[in-house]
Amino acid sequence: MFSKLKQFKDLRSQAKTMQGALAEETITEEKNGVKVSLNGNLEVTEVNINEELGKAESEKAIKECLNGAIKKAQKIMAKKMQDMGGFPGLS
């Protein structure tokens, strides 16, 4: 029983380390003059909108930027997790 608790504690520690490493990452995506930046924890840190675009074009560009940035962030997360050896016991 205590070995399971130790595994859980180790897993939690590794997750916190991962979260800290990801928070330092910056992911930026730009389309049609619209720019969105996220950190590795998927928090939006910056949004720049092209004033020349119409409402529908701006909305589409923002959506595409967010989706693209999230995909990039997920790839970075997977790579970092792989580099850290993954999460033992979750296979």
VOVEX-654776 format. One record per residue: residue number from 1; residue in three letters; x, y, z of N, C-alpha, C in turn. Coordinates in steps of 0.1 Angstrom, whole numbers. Layout:
<nodes>
{NUM; "ALA"; {X; Y; Z}; {X; Y; Z}; {X; Y; Z}},
...
</nodes>
This chain:
<nodes>
{1; "MET"; {8; -12; 0}; {0; 0; 0}; {9; 13; 0}},
{2; "PHE"; {19; 12; 8}; {28; 24; 9}; {35; 26; -4}},
{3; "SER"; {38; 16; -11}; {45; 17; -24}; {36; 24; -34}},
{4; "LYS"; {23; 21; -33}; {14; 28; -43}; {13; 43; -39}},
{5; "LEU"; {14; 46; -26}; {14; 61; -22}; {26; 68; -27}},
{6; "LYS"; {38; 61; -26}; {50; 66; -31}; {50; 68; -46}},
{7; "GLN"; {44; 59; -53}; {43; 60; -67}; {35; 72; -71}},
{8; "PHE"; {24; 74; -64}; {15; 85; -66}; {22; 98; -63}},
{9; "LYS"; {29; 99; -52}; {37; 111; -49}; {47; 114; -60}},
{10; "ASP"; {54; 104; -64}; {64; 106; -75}; {58; 110; -88}},
{11; "LEU"; {46; 105; -91}; {39; 108; -103}; {35; 123; -102}},
{12; "ARG"; {30; 127; -91}; {25; 141; -88}; {37; 150; -90}},
{13; "SER"; {48; 147; -84}; {60; 155; -85}; {65; 157; -99}},
{14; "GLN"; {64; 146; -107}; {68; 146; -121}; {58; 155; -129}},
{15; "ALA"; {46; 154; -126}; {36; 163; -132}; {38; 177; -130}},
{16; "LYS"; {41; 181; -117}; {44; 195; -114}; {57; 200; -121}},
{17; "THR"; {67; 191; -122}; {79; 195; -129}; {76; 198; -144}},
{18; "MET"; {67; 189; -150}; {63; 190; -164}; {55; 203; -166}},
{19; "GLN"; {46; 206; -156}; {38; 218; -157}; {47; 231; -157}},
{20; "GLY"; {57; 231; -148}; {66; 242; -147}; {74; 244; -160}},
{21; "ALA"; {79; 233; -166}; {86; 234; -178}; {78; 239; -190}},
{22; "LEU"; {65; 234; -190}; {56; 239; -201}; {52; 253; -199}},
{23; "ALA"; {51; 258; -187}; {47; 272; -185}; {57; 282; -192}},
{24; "GLU"; {70; 277; -193}; {80; 286; -199}; {79; 286; -214}},
{25; "GLU"; {72; 277; -220}; {71; 277; -235}; {61; 288; -240}},
{26; "THR"; {64; 293; -251}; {55; 302; -258}; {52; 297; -272}},
{27; "ILE"; {40; 296; -275}; {35; 292; -288}; {28; 303; -295}},
{28; "THR"; {32; 307; -307}; {26; 318; -314}; {21; 313; -328}},
{29; "GLU"; {9; 317; -331}; {3; 313; -344}; {-2; 326; -351}},
{30; "GLU"; {0; 328; -364}; {-4; 340; -370}; {-11; 337; -384}},
{31; "LYS"; {-23; 343; -386}; {-30; 341; -398}; {-37; 355; -402}},
{32; "ASN"; {-35; 359; -414}; {-41; 371; -419}; {-39; 383; -410}},
{33; "GLY"; {-28; 384; -404}; {-25; 396; -396}; {-30; 394; -382}},
{34; "VAL"; {-37; 383; -379}; {-41; 380; -365}; {-31; 371; -359}},
{35; "LYS"; {-27; 375; -346}; {-16; 368; -340}; {-21; 364; -326}},
{36; "VAL"; {-20; 351; -322}; {-24; 346; -309}; {-11; 339; -303}},
{37; "SER"; {-9; 342; -290}; {2; 335; -283}; {-4; 328; -271}},
{38; "LEU"; {1; 316; -268}; {-2; 308; -257}; {10; 304; -249}},
{39; "ASN"; {9; 301; -236}; {20; 295; -230}; {18; 280; -230}},
{40; "GLY"; {27; 272; -225}; {26; 258; -225}; {15; 252; -217}},
{41; "ASN"; {9; 260; -208}; {-2; 256; -200}; {-16; 259; -207}},
{42; "LEU"; {-15; 263; -220}; {-26; 266; -229}; {-34; 279; -224}},
{43; "GLU"; {-26; 288; -217}; {-32; 301; -213}; {-29; 311; -224}},
{44; "VAL"; {-39; 318; -229}; {-37; 329; -239}; {-29; 340; -232}},
{45; "THR"; {-17; 343; -238}; {-9; 354; -233}; {-9; 367; -241}},
{46; "GLU"; {-14; 365; -254}; {-14; 377; -263}; {-23; 374; -275}},
{47; "VAL"; {-31; 385; -278}; {-39; 384; -290}; {-38; 398; -297}},
{48; "ASN"; {-34; 397; -310}; {-34; 409; -318}; {-43; 407; -330}},
{49; "ILE"; {-52; 417; -332}; {-62; 415; -343}; {-59; 425; -354}},
{50; "ASN"; {-60; 421; -366}; {-59; 429; -378}; {-71; 438; -379}},
{51; "GLU"; {-70; 451; -377}; {-81; 460; -377}; {-88; 461; -391}},
{52; "GLU"; {-80; 457; -402}; {-86; 458; -415}; {-95; 447; -419}},
{53; "LEU"; {-95; 436; -411}; {-104; 425; -414}; {-118; 428; -409}},
{54; "GLY"; {-128; 422; -416}; {-141; 423; -412}; {-144; 414; -400}},
{55; "LYS"; {-155; 415; -394}; {-159; 407; -382}; {-157; 392; -385}},
{56; "ALA"; {-164; 387; -395}; {-163; 373; -398}; {-149; 368; -401}},
{57; "GLU"; {-141; 376; -409}; {-128; 372; -412}; {-119; 372; -399}},
{58; "SER"; {-121; 381; -390}; {-114; 382; -378}; {-117; 370; -369}},
{59; "GLU"; {-130; 366; -368}; {-134; 355; -360}; {-128; 342; -366}},
{60; "LYS"; {-128; 341; -379}; {-122; 329; -385}; {-107; 328; -382}},
{61; "ALA"; {-100; 339; -384}; {-86; 339; -382}; {-82; 336; -367}},
{62; "ILE"; {-90; 342; -358}; {-87; 339; -344}; {-89; 325; -341}},
{63; "LYS"; {-100; 319; -346}; {-103; 305; -343}; {-92; 296; -349}},
{64; "GLU"; {-87; 299; -361}; {-76; 291; -368}; {-63; 293; -360}},
{65; "CYS"; {-60; 305; -355}; {-48; 307; -347}; {-49; 299; -334}},
{66; "LEU"; {-60; 300; -327}; {-61; 293; -315}; {-59; 278; -317}},
{67; "ASN"; {-66; 272; -327}; {-66; 258; -329}; {-51; 254; -333}},
{68; "GLY"; {-45; 262; -342}; {-31; 259; -346}; {-22; 260; -334}},
{69; "ALA"; {-23; 270; -326}; {-14; 271; -314}; {-16; 260; -304}},
{70; "ILE"; {-29; 255; -302}; {-31; 244; -293}; {-25; 231; -298}},
{71; "LYS"; {-26; 229; -311}; {-20; 217; -317}; {-5; 217; -315}},
{72; "LYS"; {1; 229; -318}; {16; 230; -316}; {20; 228; -301}},
{73; "ALA"; {12; 233; -292}; {14; 231; -278}; {13; 216; -274}},
{74; "GLN"; {3; 210; -279}; {2; 195; -276}; {14; 187; -281}},
{75; "LYS"; {19; 191; -293}; {31; 184; -298}; {43; 187; -289}},
{76; "ILE"; {44; 199; -284}; {55; 202; -275}; {54; 195; -262}},
{77; "MET"; {41; 194; -257}; {39; 186; -244}; {43; 172; -246}},
{78; "ALA"; {38; 166; -257}; {41; 152; -259}; {56; 149; -260}},
{79; "LYS"; {63; 158; -267}; {78; 157; -269}; {85; 158; -255}},
{80; "LYS"; {81; 168; -247}; {87; 170; -234}; {84; 158; -225}},
{81; "MET"; {72; 153; -226}; {69; 141; -218}; {77; 129; -222}},
{82; "GLN"; {79; 128; -235}; {87; 117; -240}; {102; 119; -235}},
{83; "ASP"; {107; 131; -236}; {120; 134; -232}; {122; 131; -217}},
{84; "MET"; {112; 133; -209}; {113; 131; -194}; {110; 117; -191}},
{85; "GLY"; {108; 108; -200}; {106; 94; -198}; {91; 90; -196}},
{86; "GLY"; {82; 99; -199}; {68; 96; -198}; {64; 95; -184}},
{87; "PHE"; {53; 89; -181}; {48; 87; -167}; {48; 72; -165}},
{88; "PRO"; {58; 68; -157}; {58; 53; -154}; {46; 49; -147}},
{89; "GLY"; {41; 37; -150}; {30; 31; -143}; {17; 35; -150}},
{90; "LEU"; {17; 43; -161}; {5; 46; -168}; {4; 40; -181}},
{91; "SER"; {13; 30; -184}; {12; 23; -197}; {2; 12; -197}},
</nodes>
